[in-house]
Amino acid sequence: MIKIIIFDQDGTFYNPKHKLTIELRKKTKKWISNSLKINKKDVEKIYEKLPKKYPNPLEGFSSIGLLSKDYLEEIFNKTDLNNYLKKDFQLIDVLKKIKQDKYVVTIASFSYSLKLQKILGIKKFIKKTYSLGEKYPQYKSKFEIYELIRKLSGLSKKEILIVGDNYKVDLMDAHNQGYNVLIVWNGSNKKGLVNLKNIYELPNIIKIF
């Protein structure tokens, strides 16, 4: 029986094709270009290459001499979320129905994450938010945070469900290590992977785990 659900944040609580995703991607590319003094073509090469080698983008940026704190500040903290998101009553209803403890593990900055949750109207449902790059920089992957949560809770991997939209970043390590995982907004057809068309279907599927 599932006792804890750990959520990715961006691209999971809202559709990854959302205008906010597009804006964050655009700002990241501009930040890379300005920081390294390179043209658009070279930025595109870096943007395509880094995730293949470094699933954690913070490690990827560090590998080319860029600082995590600058990434969090320039991309997340300087984005006005009110221009992109509003209260999501359907998502609020979803999290109300789910009685398990709910955590967020994100690469975004901590203050950005809390603002996002507040705007969507879901902050009160989240027991704790872990910002990988800011509050917990000693951890190199989301999986290490999942393990931290598991050990602190005293639960087994089979009592925890990980929900995300990106298999490689959010789910792969957990999937391979025996956690329950679920992918949303994504047509991945990996063996043993439960897919949901959107986050709003979550309450109906939890009972299968």
C-alpha positions as CSV (number, residue, x, y, z in Angstrom):
1,M,0.0,0.0,0.0
2,I,1.3,3.5,-1.0
3,K,2.0,5.7,2.1
4,I,4.0,8.5,0.4
5,I,3.8,10.1,-3.0
6,I,6.8,12.1,-4.2
7,F,6.1,14.5,-7.1
8,D,8.4,16.2,-9.6
9,Q,7.1,19.8,-10.0
10,D,7.7,21.6,-13.3
11,G,6.0,19.7,-16.1
12,T,4.2,17.4,-13.7
13,F,1.8,19.7,-11.8
14,Y,1.1,21.3,-15.2
15,N,1.5,20.1,-18.8
16,P,5.1,20.1,-19.9
17,K,4.0,21.9,-23.1
18,H,2.8,24.8,-21.1
19,K,3.9,28.3,-22.0
20,L,5.9,28.4,-18.7
21,T,8.0,25.5,-19.9
22,I,8.7,27.4,-23.1
23,E,9.6,30.5,-21.2
24,L,12.0,28.7,-18.8
25,R,13.7,27.0,-21.8
26,K,14.1,30.3,-23.6
27,K,15.6,32.0,-20.5
28,T,18.0,29.1,-19.9
29,K,19.3,29.3,-23.5
30,K,19.7,33.1,-23.2
31,W,21.6,32.6,-19.9
32,I,24.0,30.1,-21.4
33,S,24.6,32.4,-24.4
34,N,25.3,35.5,-22.2
35,S,27.4,33.6,-19.6
36,L,29.6,31.8,-22.1
37,K,29.5,34.5,-24.8
38,I,28.5,32.1,-27.5
39,N,26.1,32.3,-30.4
40,K,22.6,30.7,-30.7
41,K,23.9,27.7,-32.8
42,D,26.5,26.7,-30.1
43,V,23.9,27.1,-27.4
44,E,21.6,24.7,-29.2
45,K,24.4,22.1,-29.4
46,I,25.1,22.4,-25.6
47,Y,21.4,22.3,-24.8
48,E,21.0,19.1,-26.8
49,K,24.2,17.4,-25.6
50,L,24.3,18.1,-21.8
51,P,21.1,16.2,-20.8
52,K,22.5,13.0,-22.5
53,K,25.5,13.0,-20.2
54,Y,24.1,14.7,-17.2
55,P,20.4,14.0,-16.3
56,N,20.7,16.5,-13.5
57,P,21.1,19.9,-15.4
58,L,22.8,21.5,-12.4
59,E,25.7,19.0,-12.9
60,G,25.6,19.6,-16.6
61,F,25.9,23.4,-16.2
62,S,28.7,22.9,-13.7
63,S,30.6,20.8,-16.2
64,I,30.8,23.8,-18.6
65,G,31.7,26.3,-15.9
66,L,28.3,27.7,-15.0
67,L,27.2,28.1,-11.4
68,S,24.0,26.4,-10.0
69,K,23.2,29.5,-7.9
70,D,23.2,31.7,-11.0
71,Y,21.0,29.2,-12.9
72,L,18.5,29.2,-10.0
73,E,18.5,33.0,-9.7
74,E,18.4,33.9,-13.3
75,I,15.9,31.3,-14.6
76,F,13.6,30.7,-11.7
77,N,13.8,33.5,-9.2
78,K,13.5,36.2,-11.9
79,T,10.4,34.5,-13.5
80,D,7.1,36.1,-12.5
81,L,4.8,33.0,-12.2
82,N,1.7,35.2,-12.1
83,N,2.2,35.7,-15.8
84,Y,1.9,32.0,-16.5
85,L,-0.1,30.1,-13.9
86,K,-3.3,30.5,-11.9
87,K,-5.2,28.5,-9.3
88,D,-5.9,25.1,-10.6
89,F,-9.1,23.9,-9.0
90,Q,-8.9,20.5,-10.7
91,L,-5.4,19.9,-9.3
92,I,-6.5,21.0,-5.9
93,D,-9.3,18.5,-6.0
94,V,-6.8,15.8,-7.0
95,L,-4.5,16.4,-4.1
96,K,-7.5,16.7,-1.7
97,K,-8.6,13.2,-2.7
98,I,-5.1,11.7,-2.1
99,K,-4.7,11.0,1.6
100,Q,-1.0,9.9,1.5
101,D,1.8,12.3,2.5
102,K,2.9,14.3,-0.5
103,Y,6.4,15.6,-1.1
104,V,8.0,17.6,-4.0
105,V,11.5,17.0,-5.2
106,T,12.6,19.6,-7.8
107,I,15.6,21.1,-9.5
108,A,14.0,24.6,-9.3
109,S,14.9,27.0,-6.5
110,F,13.1,26.7,-3.2
111,S,11.4,30.1,-3.2
112,Y,10.2,29.6,-6.8
113,S,8.8,26.2,-5.9
114,L,6.8,27.6,-2.9
115,K,5.4,30.5,-5.1
116,L,4.4,28.0,-7.8
117,Q,2.6,25.8,-5.3
118,K,0.9,28.9,-3.7
119,I,-0.3,30.2,-7.1
120,L,-1.7,26.8,-8.1
121,G,-3.4,26.6,-4.7
122,I,-1.7,23.3,-3.6
123,K,1.0,24.5,-1.1
124,K,-1.0,23.3,1.9
125,F,-1.1,19.7,0.6
126,I,2.7,19.4,0.3
127,K,4.4,18.1,3.4
128,K,7.9,19.2,2.4
129,T,9.6,20.5,-0.7
130,Y,13.2,19.5,-1.5
131,S,15.1,21.8,-3.8
132,L,18.0,19.7,-5.2
133,G,20.2,22.7,-6.2
134,E,19.5,25.1,-3.3
135,K,18.6,23.4,0.0
136,Y,20.3,20.1,-0.7
137,P,23.3,20.7,-3.0
138,Q,25.2,17.8,-1.5
139,Y,22.8,15.4,-3.4
140,K,23.6,14.8,-7.0
141,S,20.4,13.3,-8.2
142,K,16.7,13.2,-7.3
143,F,17.1,9.5,-6.5
144,E,19.4,10.4,-3.6
145,I,16.6,12.7,-2.2
146,Y,14.0,9.8,-2.6
147,E,16.3,7.6,-0.6
148,L,16.6,10.4,2.1
149,I,12.8,10.6,2.3
150,R,12.5,6.8,2.5
151,K,15.0,6.5,5.3
152,L,13.5,9.4,7.3
153,S,10.0,7.9,7.0
154,G,11.1,4.3,7.7
155,L,9.2,3.0,4.8
156,S,10.0,0.4,2.1
157,K,10.4,1.4,-1.6
158,K,7.1,-0.4,-2.3
159,E,5.3,2.0,0.0
160,I,6.4,5.0,-2.0
161,L,5.2,6.2,-5.4
162,I,7.3,8.6,-7.6
163,V,5.4,10.8,-10.1
164,G,7.1,12.8,-12.8
165,D,7.0,13.7,-16.5
166,N,10.7,13.0,-17.4
167,Y,11.7,9.3,-17.2
168,K,15.4,9.9,-17.2
169,V,15.5,12.7,-14.7
170,D,12.6,11.9,-12.4
171,L,12.0,8.1,-12.6
172,M,14.7,6.0,-14.1
173,D,16.9,5.4,-11.1
174,A,14.0,4.9,-8.8
175,H,12.3,2.5,-11.3
176,N,15.5,0.5,-11.6
177,Q,15.9,0.3,-7.8
178,G,12.4,-1.0,-7.0
179,Y,10.3,2.1,-6.3
180,N,6.8,2.4,-7.7
181,V,6.9,5.0,-10.5
182,L,4.4,6.7,-12.7
183,I,4.8,9.0,-15.7
184,V,2.4,11.7,-16.6
185,W,1.7,13.8,-19.7
186,N,4.1,11.5,-21.6
187,G,3.6,8.7,-24.1
188,S,6.6,6.6,-22.9
189,N,6.1,2.9,-23.6
190,K,8.8,1.5,-21.4
191,K,8.1,-1.9,-20.0
192,G,6.5,-1.8,-16.5
193,L,5.8,1.9,-16.6
194,V,2.4,3.2,-15.8
195,N,1.4,6.1,-18.0
196,L,-1.2,8.8,-17.3
197,K,-2.6,11.1,-19.9
198,N,-2.5,13.9,-17.3
199,I,-2.0,14.5,-13.5
200,Y,-5.8,14.7,-13.0
201,E,-6.2,10.9,-13.4
202,L,-3.9,10.2,-10.5
203,P,-6.5,9.4,-7.8
204,N,-8.1,6.7,-10.0
205,I,-4.8,4.8,-10.5
206,I,-3.1,4.8,-7.0
207,K,-5.0,1.7,-5.9
208,I,-3.3,-0.5,-8.5
209,F,0.1,-0.1,-6.7
